[in-house]
Amino acid sequence: DRNKDLETLRRVSFLGGGLKLALLLFPEGTDLSDSNLQKSHAHAEKEGLSKYTQVLHPRTAGFETALSAMMEVAKNKQAEKPSLLDITVAYVHQVPGELPSEVKFFGKGECVEEVHMLLQRIPLEMDTADAGKLCTQLWKEKEEMLCKFYAPCQTDGKRSGNGLPDPFALAADSSCLWEDAPGAKGRIFASIAVALACELITLYLLCTLPLLLNFFLFLAACVTFVLVQKLAGGIDKVILHHADKYPEQFGPSTKID
């Protein structure tokens, strides 16, 4: 339900007014599959928009809702307004020009060779009336940059596998290797350590507990997850309900007026 999703997004944004919230949004809403690209083209024809080949036309309602809610919190609390970090991602696949997918990764064992990311901090005004236009403009710029990135390995707008992508299309004066970015190595180590700890705990349980008990523990976890999804609408709804019940732990109330 679109309205319920927007309401949840607004409540999460208000909840962040009392915390250090980092909200990750994907305005396209889905991946760049052929079927989704055709839907985006149909939408472009209906609305009189340009047809994109590297991105999908963004759904701006969620972006507008989150940004306006966070701006409202900043204004009411006389706090610093939120920052907007725009991220554009491009890939160098084993077959140049192709995009990664779950089938290629899990089914064929094909992993991308390089990931290029352009991070831009976008200036914001307290007036969010043009938030939708801002989102649309950012996606237009993404399309142009990604077209330049993949141009050497495309023919007639289609990925051909000839040539290599142009990394300078997403380059900036401050470009660097990801592992050389401030704090990156520490986060890489922490992520590996957490993953390794989870694997060791799982291995320990498998080796020390009876196989049947391991199976029932796994089954119980799956059932609990499904019940939370069905009865509460998701873990995020449980957290929001807790925030409404105990607002002193989360800052201002997240209830919608």
Secondary structure, 3 states (H helix, E strand, C coil): CHHHHHHHHHHHHHHHHHCCCCCCCCCCCCCCCHHHHHHHHHHHHHHCCCCCCCCCCCCHHHHHHHHHHHHHHHHHCCCCCCCEEEEEEEEECCCCCCCCCHHHHHHCCCCCCEEEEEEEEECCCCCCCCHHHHHHHHHHHHHHHHHHHHHHHEECCEECCCCCCCHHHHCCCCCCCHHHCCCHHHHHHHHHHHHHHHHHHHHHHHHHCCHHHHHHHHHHHHHHHHHHHHHHCCHHHHHHHHHHHCHHHCCCCCCCC
